[in-house]
Amino acid sequence: MKNTPKNVDFLVIGSGLAGLTAAIELSKHGKVLVSTKVEASECNSFYAQGGIACVIDPDDTVQAHVADTLSTGCGLSNPDVVEKIVRGGYDRIHELEELGIEFDLRKLKGKESEYDLGQEGGHSHRRILHAGDITGKSMMQTLILRAQENPNITLRENLMAIDLVTTDWAKHPGKNACIGAYFIDTKTEQIFAVHARCTVLATGGIGKVYPYTSNPDVATGDGVAMAWRAGLPIRNMEFVQFHPTCLYHPDAKSFLISEAVRGEGAELMDIRGRKFMTDFDERGSLATRDVTARAIDAVMKKHGDEFVYLDISHRSESFLRERFPNLYNACLRYGVNMAKEPIPVVPACHYSCGGIVAEVNGKTALPGFYACGEVASTGLHGANRLASNSLLEALVCGHATAVEISKVWKEFSEDAVIPDWRCGEAVSSDEAVVVEHNWNEVRTAMWDYVGIVRTERRLARARARIRNLRQEIKQYYGDYLVTADLLELRNIADVAELIIRSAEQRKESRGLHFMSDHPERADALTDTVIHDNPGGPLT
């Protein structure tokens, strides 16, 4: 097994697009440790099918992309942040191509090839660069290879972060700053600290807080939970995006039917064959995800149906095989030929628009600590994410974070000492069933009470249940030796509380947050920010 350095210049927690982009840029300045709790490829970036939004067509404009993003964000996106990230995409795309990533091109008679740009819900132009329907996989495979080849990067799998360590907590003098993190080796269960002059959190999403999600199993909100426990402000966690179209099949686990399918003409219809989206939005099946997910939820509840259909059978088999080869073959494996029959789909938790308050360059309220990618709340997404802006944000902010750190990292101490991990009186647990039971109870409560449509009463019920569970988990955490399963349970429970508390504060319906007892938008535009400290390491 590869040795893990205990002291590095830069610690990057997370191996998705944001983390690896930052790590590759930081490697020009010093030694980097990239930690990931399972395989490096197991992240939301890897499973992104549709593509990455970027203004690259001469008929498109930055202003149009900014306007689409602001419209989708329902008033809460920061215009300056949106413009910075949209403008930053062009150069980052060409850097990806220099690393070896190839985006699909279309052939034009008598002309050179041009990018084969897709269009997705909420976009006014075709601006989605893609590599077939496995864009994320193509990018991640290339970046992982480049990181593995880089002598200044140690990419360490099966290494799960437990908590951030700050100078205040470690009782060092001077202004509070992040000096690293505690980790557990999930294979050996060894716990140790890694000291770093700068730490980048790029741990991705929170999808596993809900039982139905497009996210992989690693998406347990670890980064948001760790940052909250370290005293960082957390913003707009009530805005959880439910992707409208995940494959409905008993054997399919978290299989997403890309939004790009609707972009190519797929229509949503109920199980009786009636197309229903124009009942909810004049854009029909190209409406934004929040509108589409609520429409599907309403149709399912009205009729007591377990799913709806997404129909693209009017397109030819040759077109579908070429445009969506991965999707086409995956559906076939589950017995659905998308060229001949509609695809059964249901909404599922997909993307968090909230997170750690951070700037485009990753800066947070804690010196030495940076956040980028889905774990961060930069002000790009506001109350709802525009399709395919997530990879754009990860790419632009991952790079900007590294550039910012390169300017200041030598100001941070390389001498701070992190105390050894203390087990106290903790013993090995012989009651793993308790962890599994609480895991299921957290996620069920979130789905039943804090899902696509919410009420004050449901939120109150959810908060009471989650508070009790968090107390049980805290007791269990103190009595027994730490395991990866217990850490993930603690993190999803913490994130669940953040979502509930944020949702309770927002007495309106806006973007991804829909309250049936407050169905209108409020006049005032406000973010919800939770800034308290529920406890640092070992609590």
ABEGO torsion letter per residue (X at the ends): XBBBBABBABBBBEABAAAAAAAAAAAAAEBBBBBBABBAABBAAAABAAEBBBBABAABBAAAAAAAAAAAAGGABBAAAAAAAAAAAAAAAAAAAAAGBBBBBBBBBGBBBBBBBBBBBGBABBABBBBEAAAAAAAAAAAAAAAAABAABBBBBGBBBABBBBAAAAGBBEBBBBAEBBBBBAAAGBBBBBBBABBBBBAEBAAAABABBABBAABAGAAAAAAAAAGBBBBGAABBBBBABBBBBAABBGBBBBAAAAAAGBBBBBAAGBBAAAAABAAEAABBAAAAAAAAAAAAAAAGBABBBBBAAABBAAAAAAABAAAAAAAAAAGBBAAABBBBBBBBBABBABEBBBBAAGBBABBGBBBBEAABBAGAAEABBBBGAAAAAAAAAAAAAAAAAAAAAAABBAABBBBBBBAEABBBBABAAAAAAAAAAAAAAAAAAABABBBAAAAAAAAAAAAAAAAAAAAAAAABBBBAAAAAAAAAAAAAAAAAAAAAABBBBBEABBBAABABBBABBBBBBBBBBAEBBGX
